[in-house]
Amino acid sequence: MRVISGWVKPRMAGAVELSEILEHPEYMEPIPYRREIEIRGRISRSLVEEISRAKKEPEWMLRLRLRALEAFEKLPAPKWIYGIESIDLDEITTYYVKPVEKPVEDWDQLPSEIRSIYEKLGLPEFYAKYLAGLSTVLDSETVYSSMKKVLEKLGVIMIPMEEAVRKYPGLVKKYFSRIYPLMEHKFSALHYALWSGGVFVYVPKNVRVPYPIEAFFYVGSELEGQFEHTLIVADEGSELTFIEGCSAPRFKKYSFHDGMVELYAHRSSRISFITVQNWSRNIINFNNKRGVAEENAYIEWLEGSIGSKYTVTYPSTILRGEGSGTSSIVVGIANGPYIKDTGSKVIHAAPNTRSRIISKSISSRGGVNIYRGMVQVNRGARYSRSHVQCDSLILDGKSKAYTYPIIHIMDNTADVGHEATTGRINPEQLYYLQTRGLSEDQAKSLIVLGYIRDILRGLPLEYVAMLSRVIQLEFERIGGVG
Amino acid sequence: MPLIVEDLSVAVDSKRILDDISLRVDRGELLVIMGPNGSGKTSLALTIMGHPSYRVLKGRIIIDGEDVTDKPPDYRALKGLFLLFQNPVEIPGVNLKSLLRAALNKRMGKTDLTEPVPGLEEKLVAEAKMLGLSEEHLERDINVGFSGGEKKRSELLQAKILRPRYVIMDEPDSGLDVDGVRMVADIIRELISTGNAVVLITHYPRVLEYVEPSRVVVIHKGRIVATGGRELVDKINVEGYKWLGEAENGGSG
């Protein structure tokens, strides 16, 4: 491991903005950008109206959708994205809007790699079928009904987003689209025009949910949409750990995913949001995630990307209240001809705020990891502290890692640090582990697991066990799904 | 059952580094390979253990009757071969505990190599203590920041836990004090008395003050130039390797 950049000391004083892009010369070969992502097909106004009507939505939501559609049409297609050539809206209207046929009808029609992974993971058949999209209801009522009761007793609301729009319009309206603006970029606008599925969670004042919520088991299919929208509101003094998704590989028929997560952490509350994504390798995955932390609140993101063809995700936090804090742990595995464009953004908008970003990427068999991070300290956000650690592990000569950290400091009391390391596995290390009886692939997965070991601490044990099995399978050459 | 090296010639890139090497070690035996620095001893050890940079030009490596010349290192390891490295590499992220857990799970045919192995923890702690390593060494990344002596001890610990049948030790006593050398001798004796074979590669045989070799082979410039027993060790102790020039000219007696 080699540290390629050290601490950044704010060099400015006064009211001039300082922007600094830390360049790591060795890894700064220019990425061949395309002109623009080509967007084929159209989303019609009547389609959006139809969606809204089918969901029996209130008027304000329909208006929001139509506003979003207009924005989508006006906003330029991103030019900064590497690797994605085009997105086909006609496909969206085919697979998402009229899902008449089930993606896969039976077990035997599943790709054999997926079946073999489920078998190797030792998943019970009902669970595997559910993961594979063969059944829409997870037969786990007995296990989870008691946990659901606990949540009810605590007054925690956790229901499908669409139900929440109808049942708690006041509460939803107060936060929905207020955290992640629809005008942010073309795909956030598209998301708001078409959103469907997702979960709404409200944790009342001073309620601490005593165990991590593996949302997958409660509201699985709701989280599985193409444009799902999840909104979590933690009221003052409350605490919640929310685990979205499951590390086992998931088969998806559609090819473009544009989901969103909004978190609102009120005074002195704490939200941990954990995602491990392992979707089939046909997917272009846009994941829009943003949180707002009020005074003394804390937002923690853990974002693991294993699957998909191309993932773009930068969990972001706006530290709005004095003394608030955030940590983002982002792990990207690009194993094969896939791209992970990940990172995190933090805006320090109040005094005495603190942030920590840890990014760990693993590039293998031609995989590309791109880290984009931004730390911004606003004027007046006195004595803010931020530390970014960006580690890349490259397993062979065909694979690449790029890092693009950006720092904007507008307050001269800020204490901002950035460290980056790049590690390469050399053949002598693999040989050494092989002489102890491990195959080359097993040697690689052992090194990878060791590399992310610190991050796995603090996750529920069964979750870690599943994840480490998934990573081992990933590096045994059968993990590449779809 | 023996480990046999038959008529082995080896090249790295285009350079020939070993020529017509033939060796045999049976279970319960200690074969000692000696020779001056750069004679090809370590290359021989790495070749037997399947290092990809060492290209076998001719000859065979046979473990328990099976020709493993074309097999990868892990296959050989599972056949019971173990190499105690002279200079083991650092492996950031992997500690002794997780490596040995994985190696044992592999030997038990498990697919999840991170599964806990019953009893391993206690055994590791006890063996580490006997070898002069602390519990903390088990949690540290392998060889990262280890002293020369700690690296040797870590290699010995792995050999003790994995219980190989054929152990090649490349300079196991270099960098160790007298007590360390005695410890190595004890481990060799124990391995042999429990029916395993040891190939001891050494430049200067301090450890042979404490154990008796079954056979001694001297390598010079990639060839075997002398074979014998204890008397060869004594000769090298007195004369060093100066006589090799002569042996080279006069053929290998």
Boltz contact constraints between the chains, C-beta under 6 A:
constraints:
  - contact:
      token1: [A, 1]
      token2: [B, 92]
      max_distance: 6.0
  - contact:
      token1: [A, 428]
      token2: [B, 89]
      max_distance: 6.0
  - contact:
      token1: [A, 429]
      token2: [B, 89]
      max_distance: 6.0
  - contact:
      token1: [A, 429]
      token2: [B, 91]
      max_distance: 6.0
  - contact:
      token1: [A, 431]
      token2: [B, 51]
      max_distance: 6.0
  - contact:
      token1: [A, 432]
      token2: [B, 89]
      max_distance: 6.0
  - contact:
      token1: [A, 434]
      token2: [B, 73]
      max_distance: 6.0
  - contact:
      token1: [A, 434]
      token2: [B, 74]
      max_distance: 6.0
  - contact:
      token1: [A, 435]
      token2: [B, 49]
      max_distance: 6.0
  - contact:
      token1: [A, 435]
      token2: [B, 73]
      max_distance: 6.0
  - contact:
      token1: [A, 435]
      token2: [B, 77]
      max_distance: 6.0
  - contact:
      token1: [A, 435]
      token2: [B, 83]
      max_distance: 6.0
  - contact:
      token1: [A, 436]
      token2: [B, 103]
      max_distance: 6.0
  - contact:
      token1: [A, 437]
      token2: [B, 74]
      max_distance: 6.0
  - contact:
      token1: [A, 437]
      token2: [B, 77]
      max_distance: 6.0
  - contact:
      token1: [A, 437]
      token2: [B, 78]
      max_distance: 6.0
  - contact:
      token1: [A, 437]
      token2: [B, 103]
      max_distance: 6.0
  - contact:
      token1: [A, 437]
      token2: [B, 106]
      max_distance: 6.0
  - contact:
      token1: [A, 438]
      token2: [B, 74]
      max_distance: 6.0
  - contact:
      token1: [A, 439]
      token2: [B, 74]
      max_distance: 6.0
  - contact:
      token1: [A, 446]
      token2: [B, 94]
      max_distance: 6.0
  - contact:
      token1: [A, 446]
      token2: [B, 102]
      max_distance: 6.0
  - contact:
      token1: [A, 447]
      token2: [B, 93]
      max_distance: 6.0
  - contact:
      token1: [A, 447]
      token2: [B, 94]
      max_distance: 6.0
  - contact:
      token1: [A, 450]
      token2: [B, 93]
      max_distance: 6.0
  - contact:
      token1: [A, 450]
      token2: [B, 94]
      max_distance: 6.0
  - contact:
      token1: [A, 451]
      token2: [B, 93]
      max_distance: 6.0
  - contact:
      token1: [A, 468]
      token2: [B, 114]
      max_distance: 6.0
  - contact:
      token1: [A, 469]
      token2: [B, 112]
      max_distance: 6.0
